[in-house]
Amino acid sequence: MGSGFYVLLDRLEQEFVQAGKERQFQQIKGFIVGDHEGTTYAQVAEQLGMSEAAARKAASRMRR
């Protein structure tokens, strides 16, 4: 992945931090960068107290 990707990822992280959703960003980021190490959306959703569908939707929004 190019350096531009990481610039955008850092910017996205700052948006989540400002919105008070840093934990959500950290949990879902692995699905964006392909480094989720076998963790499933269901596991992340449970840790964040949301449905699996909501976790998938959050990841989808992060990709945009």
N, C-alpha and C positions, 0 to 999 in steps of 0.2 A: 504494500500500500504506500502511496506517495505521501510526501510531507504535507501536501494540501489536505489530505484526509485527516491527519492528526491535528492540524490547525482547526479544522471544523469540529473534530471530536472534542478538543479542548474548549472551544466556544460553546458547544452543546452542554458540556459538563458545567460550565459556569452558569448557564441558564438554569440548569437543574438545581445547582447550589443556591442560586438567588431565589428560586421558588421553594426552597426547603425540601427538595427531593433528591438530595445527594445520595442517600442510601439506595433509592430506586435506580438512579443512574448507575451506580457501582454494580448493582446486582444484574442489571439488564445489559450493560455494556458488553459483556462477553459474547452475547448473541450477535451483536453488531460487528465486532472485530473478529469473530470466529474463534474465540478463546474461552468457551464456556466449559471446557474440560468434562464433558459428559453430564453436566447439570441440565436438568429439564426445565421447561417453562413452568411446569406444575410445582417443582421444588422452589423455584424463585418466587412464584406467586404465593406459596404458603409462607415463605419467610417474610414477604412484604404485606401479608394480610389482604391479598386480592385474589380474584379468580384467575385461572389460567388464561382465559380469554382476555382479561384486562392486561395481563403481563404481555401477551402476544401483541395486543394493540399498542401498548406502550413502546415495545420494540419496533413495531412498524412505524410509529410516529417518529421515533428517533432516527430511523433510516432516511426520512424525508429531508 
